[in-house]
Amino acid sequence: MRTTTTVRLAAFLLLSLSAPAFAAERPNILLFTADDLHAESLGAFGGRPLDLTPNLDKFAKESLRFNRAHVNAAICAPCRAIIATGRYSHRSGAMGFMNAREDVPDIVTTLREAGYQAGILGKVKHSTPKNSMQWDFSFDQPQLGNGRNPQLYYQRSKDFLAQCSQQNAPFYLMVNSHDPHRPYCNPEKLTRGAAMPSRTYRPDEVTVPGFLPDLPGVRAELAHYLNSTRRLDDTFGMVMQALKESGEADNTLVMFISDNGIAVPFAKCNAWFHSSRTPLLVRWPGVVQAGTSNDTDFVSTVDFFPTFLAATGVSGPAGLDGQSFLPLLKGQPQSGRDVVFTQIDSKAGGDAVPMRCVQNAQYGYIYNPFSDGKHWYRNNNEGKSMAAMNAAAKSDASIAARIELFRYRVPEEFYDLEKDPNCLHNLIHEPDLQPAIKSLQARLVAQMQRTNDPMLPAFQNRTDRTAVDQVLLQTYGPMKENTKPRRNSAQP
């Protein structure tokens, strides 16, 4: 009896003594976000020129690359609110540039209550959708060279990591580059406080995305975008250097994404394929197999909160909309990842332009309840590219038609994403595709019912403009008067 008791006591003491060590080994999380990065700009995702993102391409060789990753809202603040809350925009209240409800749990508070230190660099307001959500360490754009100085990101990262080491605490660090967000890097007119990128680019080095026309003005603007993208890569490299120097790299889950697509027409602030596709890279030594890719499963930002909880072992709140993809990180299969749902509600300035989208491996369906033939869509991401398109449209009917679609939309869109990822050919009325259209519509309805989406009645009454307008009024209040005469009366 004494021997058994002695053994049990020794085991208890051993576990007690080892508990702090086990606690210290809880994994850290470093989430790095680019701002308005086109997924296909990265060399790891087929980007050109090949030397544009050397640090990220090196990181990709150490990571699991997700080729079917998306953000659920292709606008900076709503996207980051989804990351913070693990809920779709209409489920948290953050339906645009507005706060989530205070009763909605968030990842920062949850991890801090479990003993994690929470730090953030850049995009602080956009990444903090609740007043009660507090960071332990916070520096924003002015203290980071307008969010465009790699050396300052390096120093602030080192400071935070040293703070966590001194407190013997695991960390959640969200690093938000302000590159390649507009204004793009013009070497002749650098933004105050910004650093020069390690390399600059010429218009003839640009590969124009297929959803834009290849025009000199587009190329000129995208050359400056490439400069900003290179500086983003410089920043990422410096933050990874700080992590390595801290000695915590092997115990840190690092994820890289862009918060939405590139800030040009037909990408950011919309629901097309290149609006929401994000270049997700995940490195986690000992868990993730380096240099691998997942070309099958759809994952999205609504899944980050539950994934972080599963990775850290922290007990989290109920009511999250996402699903942990920890099994995928471990190379295990996971069901329920054959589609992704994305949405837009209101954009900068408060203009409500609701869109709902569901995509699978082959097709994408979009419902635009705001499209009434009169509402003139615009955003602050048009720049010199749209100016070049407007000039070319005077003599090019195909470009004029693209602008017409961009400005007024149509209520429903359907694209074959395998053949047409640039979403150039709306197939909504194709007779042979009606079964596929109805199948995706049914998936969208099920999602709207499951998440109590206020746009469900609009979709169900989509042929009745008066009914749709009433739903929009009830959801978003009086719509902003934003109309312009069409070039012609024909629908695009």
C-alpha positions as CSV (number, residue, x, y, z in Angstrom):
1,M,0.0,0.0,0.0
2,R,2.8,2.4,0.9
3,T,4.6,1.7,-2.4
4,T,1.5,2.5,-4.4
5,T,0.9,5.7,-2.4
6,T,4.6,6.7,-2.9
7,V,4.4,6.1,-6.6
8,R,1.2,8.1,-6.9
9,L,2.7,11.0,-4.9
10,A,5.9,11.0,-7.1
11,A,3.8,11.0,-10.2
12,F,1.7,13.9,-8.9
13,L,4.8,15.9,-8.0
14,L,6.3,15.2,-11.4
15,L,3.2,16.5,-13.2
16,S,3.1,19.5,-10.9
17,L,6.7,20.4,-11.6
18,S,6.3,19.9,-15.3
19,A,3.1,21.9,-15.6
20,P,4.7,25.3,-16.2
21,A,6.9,23.8,-18.9
22,F,3.9,22.4,-20.7
23,A,2.1,25.7,-20.4
24,A,5.2,27.5,-21.8
25,E,5.1,25.1,-24.8
26,R,1.6,26.3,-25.8
27,P,2.1,27.4,-29.5
28,N,2.3,31.1,-30.3
29,I,0.3,32.5,-33.3
30,L,1.6,35.1,-35.7
31,L,-1.0,36.3,-38.3
32,F,0.5,38.5,-41.0
33,T,-1.9,40.3,-43.3
34,A,-1.1,42.1,-46.5
35,D,-3.4,44.9,-47.5
36,D,-5.0,44.6,-51.0
37,L,-2.6,42.0,-52.4
38,H,-3.5,40.2,-55.5
39,A,-3.1,36.5,-54.7
40,E,-1.4,35.8,-58.0
41,S,1.3,38.4,-57.3
42,L,3.2,35.9,-55.2
43,G,5.7,33.7,-57.0
44,A,4.4,30.8,-55.0
45,F,1.0,31.3,-56.6
46,G,2.4,31.7,-60.2
47,G,3.1,35.5,-60.0
48,R,5.3,37.5,-62.3
49,P,7.9,38.8,-62.3
50,L,9.5,35.9,-60.6
51,D,11.6,37.9,-58.2
52,L,8.8,40.0,-56.9
53,T,8.3,38.3,-53.5
54,P,11.5,36.4,-52.6
55,N,10.8,36.3,-48.8
56,L,7.3,35.0,-49.2
57,D,8.4,32.5,-51.8
58,K,11.0,31.2,-49.4
59,F,8.4,31.0,-46.7
60,A,6.1,29.1,-49.0
61,K,8.7,26.4,-49.3
62,E,8.5,26.0,-45.5
63,S,4.7,26.1,-45.5
64,L,1.4,24.5,-46.5
65,R,-0.1,26.5,-49.4
66,F,-3.9,26.7,-49.7
67,N,-5.0,27.2,-53.3
68,R,-8.7,27.5,-52.4
69,A,-8.5,30.1,-49.6
70,H,-10.8,33.1,-49.5
71,V,-11.7,36.0,-47.3
72,N,-15.4,36.1,-46.6
73,A,-15.7,39.9,-47.1
74,A,-13.3,41.6,-49.6
75,I,-13.0,44.9,-47.7
76,C,-10.4,45.5,-45.1
77,A,-12.5,46.3,-42.0
78,P,-15.3,43.7,-42.5
79,C,-12.7,41.1,-43.3
80,R,-10.7,41.7,-40.2
81,A,-13.9,41.8,-38.1
82,I,-14.7,38.3,-39.4
83,I,-11.2,37.2,-38.3
84,A,-11.7,38.7,-34.9
85,T,-15.2,37.3,-34.3
86,G,-15.3,34.1,-36.2
87,R,-18.7,35.2,-37.5
88,Y,-20.1,36.4,-40.8
89,S,-20.7,40.1,-41.0
90,H,-24.5,40.0,-40.4
91,R,-23.9,37.7,-37.4
92,S,-21.6,40.1,-35.6
93,G,-23.1,43.4,-36.6
94,A,-19.9,44.5,-38.4
95,M,-21.6,44.9,-41.8
96,G,-19.1,47.4,-43.2
97,F,-17.0,50.1,-41.4
98,M,-18.8,49.6,-38.1
99,N,-18.3,47.9,-34.9
100,A,-19.4,44.4,-33.9
101,R,-21.9,44.1,-31.1
102,E,-20.3,44.0,-27.7
103,D,-21.9,40.7,-26.8
104,V,-20.0,38.9,-29.6
105,P,-16.9,37.1,-28.4
106,D,-13.5,37.9,-30.0
107,I,-10.3,36.0,-30.5
108,V,-8.1,38.6,-28.7
109,T,-10.1,38.6,-25.5
110,T,-10.4,34.8,-25.5
111,L,-6.7,34.2,-25.9
112,R,-5.8,36.9,-23.3
113,E,-8.1,35.3,-20.8
114,A,-6.1,32.1,-21.4
115,G,-2.8,33.8,-20.6
116,Y,-1.7,34.9,-24.0
117,Q,-0.1,38.3,-24.8
118,A,-1.8,40.0,-27.7
119,G,0.0,42.4,-29.9
120,I,-0.8,44.3,-33.1
121,L,1.2,46.3,-35.6
122,G,-0.8,48.4,-38.1
123,K,-4.5,48.6,-39.1
124,V,-5.4,48.7,-35.4
125,K,-8.8,50.3,-35.8
126,H,-9.8,48.0,-38.6
127,S,-8.7,45.0,-36.7
128,T,-10.4,46.0,-33.4
129,P,-14.1,45.8,-34.1
130,K,-15.2,46.1,-30.4
131,N,-14.4,48.8,-27.9
132,S,-13.9,46.1,-25.2
133,M,-11.3,44.3,-27.3
134,Q,-7.9,45.4,-25.8
135,W,-4.4,44.7,-27.0
136,D,-1.3,44.4,-24.7
137,F,1.0,45.9,-27.3
138,S,-0.2,48.2,-30.1
139,F,1.5,50.4,-32.7
140,D,-0.3,51.9,-35.7
141,Q,0.4,53.5,-39.0
142,P,2.2,56.7,-37.8
143,Q,4.7,54.7,-35.7
144,L,5.4,52.3,-38.6
145,G,6.5,54.7,-41.3
146,N,3.0,55.2,-42.5
147,G,2.7,51.4,-42.3
148,R,5.3,51.1,-45.0
149,N,8.7,50.8,-43.3
150,P,10.1,47.3,-42.9
151,Q,12.8,48.3,-40.4
152,L,10.2,49.8,-38.0
153,Y,8.1,46.6,-38.3
154,Y,11.2,44.6,-37.4
155,Q,12.0,46.7,-34.3
156,R,8.4,46.7,-33.0
157,S,8.2,43.0,-33.5
158,K,11.4,42.5,-31.6
159,D,10.0,44.7,-28.8
160,F,6.8,42.7,-28.5
161,L,8.5,39.3,-28.6
162,A,11.0,40.5,-25.9
163,Q,8.0,41.6,-23.8
164,C,6.4,38.1,-24.1
165,S,9.7,36.4,-23.2
166,Q,10.1,38.5,-20.1
167,Q,6.6,37.6,-19.0
168,N,7.1,33.9,-20.0
169,A,3.8,34.2,-21.9
170,P,2.7,32.7,-25.3
171,F,1.6,35.3,-27.8
172,Y,-0.9,36.2,-30.5
173,L,0.7,38.8,-32.8
174,M,-1.2,40.3,-35.7
175,V,1.1,42.1,-38.1
176,N,-0.7,44.2,-40.7
177,S,1.3,45.7,-43.5
178,H,-0.3,48.8,-45.1
179,D,1.3,47.7,-48.4
180,P,0.3,47.3,-51.1
181,H,-2.7,49.5,-50.3
182,R,-3.0,52.7,-52.2
183,P,-1.3,55.1,-52.6
184,Y,1.1,52.8,-54.5
185,C,4.8,53.3,-54.2
186,N,5.9,56.0,-56.7
187,P,9.7,56.3,-56.2
188,E,9.5,59.9,-57.3
189,K,6.9,60.8,-54.7
190,L,7.4,58.6,-51.6
191,T,4.7,58.8,-48.9
192,R,6.1,60.5,-45.8
193,G,7.8,58.0,-43.5
194,A,7.7,55.2,-46.0
195,A,10.9,53.3,-47.0
196,M,12.0,52.6,-50.5
197,P,11.4,48.9,-51.5
198,S,14.5,46.8,-52.2
199,R,13.6,46.8,-55.9
200,T,11.4,48.8,-58.2
201,Y,9.6,47.8,-61.4
202,R,8.8,49.2,-64.8
203,P,5.5,49.0,-66.7
204,D,6.9,46.5,-69.2
205,E,7.5,44.1,-66.2
206,V,3.8,44.1,-65.3
207,T,1.6,41.1,-66.0
208,V,-1.9,42.6,-66.2
209,P,-4.6,40.5,-64.5
210,G,-7.1,39.1,-66.9
211,F,-10.0,41.0,-65.5
212,L,-8.4,44.3,-66.6
213,P,-7.7,45.5,-70.1
214,D,-4.0,45.7,-71.0
215,L,-3.7,49.5,-71.4
216,P,-0.6,51.7,-70.9
217,G,-2.3,53.6,-68.1
218,V,-3.1,50.3,-66.3
219,R,0.5,49.1,-66.7
220,A,1.9,52.4,-65.3
221,E,-0.3,52.1,-62.2
222,L,0.4,48.4,-61.7
223,A,4.2,49.0,-61.9
224,H,3.8,51.2,-58.8
225,Y,1.6,48.4,-57.2
226,L,4.6,46.0,-57.8
227,N,6.8,48.4,-55.9
228,S,4.4,48.3,-53.0
229,T,4.2,44.6,-53.2
230,R,8.0,44.3,-53.1
231,R,8.1,46.5,-50.0
232,L,5.4,44.3,-48.4
233,D,7.7,41.3,-49.0
234,D,10.6,43.3,-47.4
235,T,8.4,43.9,-44.3
236,F,7.4,40.2,-44.1
237,G,11.1,39.2,-44.3
238,M,12.0,41.5,-41.5
239,V,9.2,40.3,-39.2
240,M,10.3,36.7,-39.9
241,Q,13.8,37.7,-39.0
242,A,12.6,39.1,-35.7
243,L,10.7,35.9,-35.0
244,K,13.7,33.8,-35.7
245,E,16.0,35.9,-33.5
246,S,13.5,35.5,-30.6
247,G,14.0,31.8,-30.6
248,E,10.2,31.2,-30.9
249,A,10.0,30.3,-34.6
250,D,9.7,26.5,-34.0
251,N,6.9,27.0,-31.6
252,T,4.9,29.5,-33.6
253,L,2.0,29.0,-36.0
254,V,2.5,31.6,-38.7
255,M,-0.2,32.4,-41.2
256,F,0.0,34.8,-44.1
257,I,-3.0,36.2,-46.0
258,S,-4.2,39.2,-47.9
259,D,-7.3,40.9,-46.5
260,N,-8.8,41.1,-50.0
261,G,-7.9,41.3,-53.7
262,I,-6.0,44.1,-55.4
263,A,-7.4,47.6,-55.2
264,V,-8.4,48.0,-58.8
265,P,-11.7,47.6,-60.7
266,F,-13.2,44.1,-60.6
267,A,-11.3,43.0,-57.5
268,K,-11.4,44.5,-54.0
269,C,-14.8,45.5,-52.6
270,N,-16.7,43.0,-54.7
271,A,-17.7,39.3,-54.8
272,W,-15.9,38.0,-57.9
273,F,-13.3,35.3,-57.7
274,H,-10.3,37.6,-57.6
275,S,-12.0,39.8,-55.1
276,S,-11.9,37.3,-52.3
277,R,-9.2,34.8,-53.2
278,T,-6.3,35.1,-50.7
279,P,-2.8,33.6,-50.8
280,L,-3.0,31.6,-47.6
281,L,0.4,30.2,-46.4
282,V,0.7,28.3,-43.1
283,R,4.0,27.4,-41.4
284,W,4.0,25.4,-38.2
285,P,7.2,23.3,-37.6
286,G,6.4,19.8,-36.4
287,V,2.8,20.0,-37.5
288,V,2.6,21.3,-41.0
289,Q,4.6,19.4,-43.7
290,A,6.8,22.0,-45.4
291,G,6.5,22.6,-49.1
292,T,3.1,21.1,-49.5
293,S,-0.2,22.4,-51.0
294,N,-3.9,21.8,-50.6
295,D,-5.6,22.2,-53.9
296,T,-8.9,20.6,-52.8
297,D,-10.4,22.2,-49.7
298,F,-12.0,25.6,-49.4
299,V,-11.0,27.5,-46.2
300,S,-11.8,31.1,-45.3
301,T,-11.2,33.7,-42.7
302,V,-14.3,32.8,-40.7
303,D,-12.4,29.6,-39.9
304,F,-9.4,31.3,-38.3
305,F,-10.9,31.8,-34.8
306,P,-11.8,28.1,-34.3
307,T,-8.5,27.0,-35.9
308,F,-6.6,29.2,-33.4
309,L,-8.5,27.7,-30.5
310,A,-7.9,24.2,-31.7
311,A,-4.2,24.8,-32.3
312,T,-3.7,26.4,-28.8
313,G,-6.0,24.1,-26.9
314,V,-7.8,27.1,-25.5
315,S,-11.5,26.7,-24.7
316,G,-13.6,29.1,-26.8
317,P,-17.1,30.4,-27.0
318,A,-20.0,28.8,-28.7
319,G,-21.7,30.4,-31.7
320,L,-18.8,30.6,-34.1
321,D,-19.7,30.3,-37.8
322,G,-16.4,28.8,-38.9
323,Q,-14.8,25.4,-38.6
324,S,-11.3,24.6,-37.4
325,F,-9.1,23.4,-40.3
326,L,-6.5,22.0,-37.9
327,P,-7.0,18.5,-39.5
328,L,-6.0,19.9,-42.8
329,L,-2.9,21.4,-41.3
330,K,-2.0,17.9,-40.0
331,G,-2.5,16.4,-43.5
332,Q,-5.8,14.8,-42.5
333,P,-9.0,14.8,-44.6
334,Q,-12.0,17.0,-43.5
335,S,-15.5,17.0,-44.9
336,G,-17.7,20.1,-45.6
337,R,-15.1,22.0,-47.5
338,D,-16.5,21.9,-51.0
339,V,-17.8,25.5,-51.1
340,V,-17.1,29.0,-49.8
341,F,-19.5,31.8,-49.0
342,T,-18.5,35.5,-49.5
343,Q,-20.4,38.7,-49.1
344,I,-20.4,42.5,-49.2
345,D,-22.7,44.7,-47.2
346,S,-21.6,48.4,-47.1
347,K,-18.3,49.9,-48.1
348,A,-16.3,53.0,-47.2
349,G,-18.6,56.0,-47.1
350,G,-21.5,53.9,-45.9
351,D,-23.0,53.1,-49.3
352,A,-24.9,49.8,-49.0
353,V,-24.1,47.5,-52.0
354,P,-25.1,44.0,-50.7
355,M,-23.7,41.0,-52.6
356,R,-23.9,37.4,-51.7
357,C,-21.7,34.7,-53.4
358,V,-21.2,31.0,-53.2
359,Q,-18.4,29.2,-55.1
360,N,-17.4,25.6,-55.6
361,A,-14.5,24.1,-57.5
362,Q,-16.1,24.8,-60.9
363,Y,-18.7,27.6,-60.6
364,G,-19.5,30.8,-58.8
365,Y,-23.0,32.3,-58.3
366,I,-23.5,36.0,-57.2
367,Y,-26.7,37.7,-56.1
368,N,-26.6,41.5,-56.1
369,P,-29.8,42.8,-54.5
370,F,-28.7,46.5,-54.8
371,S,-28.6,46.2,-58.6
372,D,-31.8,47.9,-59.9
373,G,-30.5,49.3,-63.2
374,K,-30.1,52.8,-61.7
375,H,-27.7,52.5,-58.8
376,W,-24.2,53.6,-59.9
377,Y,-21.6,51.5,-58.2
378,R,-18.2,53.1,-57.4
379,N,-15.4,52.6,-54.9
380,N,-12.2,54.3,-53.9
381,N,-10.0,51.6,-55.6
382,E,-10.4,52.8,-59.2
383,G,-7.5,55.2,-59.7
384,K,-5.6,55.5,-62.9
385,S,-6.7,52.1,-64.1
386,M,-10.3,53.2,-64.3
387,A,-9.2,56.5,-65.9
388,A,-7.4,54.5,-68.6
389,M,-10.5,52.3,-69.1
390,N,-12.8,55.3,-69.4
391,A,-10.5,56.9,-72.0
392,A,-10.3,53.6,-74.0
393,A,-14.1,53.0,-73.8
394,K,-14.7,55.9,-76.1
395,S,-13.5,53.8,-79.0
396,D,-13.6,50.3,-77.6
397,A,-17.1,48.8,-77.2
398,S,-15.9,45.8,-75.2
399,I,-14.2,48.0,-72.5
400,A,-17.3,50.2,-72.5
401,A,-19.4,47.1,-71.7
402,R,-17.1,46.1,-68.9
403,I,-17.4,49.6,-67.3
404,E,-21.2,49.4,-67.7
405,L,-21.3,46.1,-65.8
406,F,-19.0,47.4,-63.1
407,R,-21.2,50.5,-62.6
408,Y,-24.7,49.0,-62.7
409,R,-24.2,45.2,-62.3
410,V,-27.0,42.8,-62.8
411,P,-29.1,41.1,-60.1
412,E,-27.6,37.6,-60.8
413,E,-24.2,36.4,-62.1
414,F,-22.9,32.9,-62.8
415,Y,-19.4,32.0,-63.9
416,D,-17.5,28.9,-64.9
417,L,-14.5,29.5,-62.7
418,E,-12.5,26.7,-64.2
419,K,-12.6,28.2,-67.7
420,D,-13.2,31.9,-66.7
421,P,-11.7,32.8,-63.3
422,N,-11.6,36.4,-64.4
423,C,-15.4,36.4,-64.5
424,L,-15.7,37.9,-67.9
425,H,-18.7,35.9,-69.2
426,N,-21.9,35.9,-67.2
427,L,-23.7,32.5,-67.9
428,I,-26.7,33.1,-65.8
429,H,-29.1,32.6,-68.7
430,E,-27.4,29.6,-70.3
431,P,-30.0,26.8,-70.6
432,D,-27.6,23.9,-70.1
433,L,-26.3,25.4,-66.9
434,Q,-29.6,25.9,-65.1
435,P,-29.2,22.7,-63.0
436,A,-25.8,23.9,-61.8
437,I,-27.2,27.4,-61.1
438,K,-30.1,26.0,-59.1
439,S,-27.8,23.8,-57.1
440,L,-25.6,26.7,-56.0
441,Q,-28.7,28.8,-55.3
442,A,-29.9,26.1,-53.0
443,R,-26.6,26.1,-51.2
444,L,-26.8,29.8,-50.8
445,V,-30.3,29.7,-49.4
446,A,-29.3,27.0,-46.9
447,Q,-26.4,29.3,-45.8
448,M,-28.7,32.3,-45.5
449,Q,-31.2,30.3,-43.4
450,R,-28.4,28.9,-41.2
451,T,-26.9,32.3,-40.5
452,N,-30.2,34.3,-40.4
453,D,-29.0,36.5,-43.3
454,P,-31.3,39.5,-43.7
455,M,-30.8,39.3,-47.4
456,L,-32.7,36.0,-47.6
457,P,-36.1,37.6,-48.1
458,A,-34.6,39.7,-50.9
459,F,-33.3,36.6,-52.6
460,Q,-36.6,34.8,-52.3
461,N,-38.4,37.8,-53.8
462,R,-35.6,38.8,-56.3
463,T,-38.0,39.2,-59.2
464,D,-40.1,41.8,-57.2
465,R,-38.1,45.0,-57.1
466,T,-40.4,46.7,-54.7
467,A,-40.1,43.8,-52.2
468,V,-36.3,43.8,-52.6
469,D,-36.1,47.5,-52.0
470,Q,-38.2,47.1,-48.8
471,V,-35.7,44.5,-47.5
472,L,-32.8,46.8,-48.2
473,L,-34.5,49.7,-46.4
474,Q,-35.2,47.6,-43.4
475,T,-31.6,46.3,-43.3
476,Y,-29.5,49.3,-44.2
477,G,-31.8,52.2,-43.8
478,P,-32.4,54.7,-46.6
479,M,-30.1,53.9,-49.5
480,K,-27.7,56.7,-50.6
481,E,-28.8,58.5,-53.7
482,N,-26.1,57.4,-56.1
483,T,-27.4,57.3,-59.7
484,K,-26.2,58.3,-63.1
485,P,-27.7,57.9,-66.5
486,R,-26.7,54.8,-68.4
487,R,-24.8,54.9,-71.7
488,N,-27.7,53.1,-73.2
489,S,-30.9,51.4,-72.1
490,A,-29.6,47.9,-72.8
491,Q,-28.7,45.7,-69.8
492,P,-25.0,44.7,-69.9
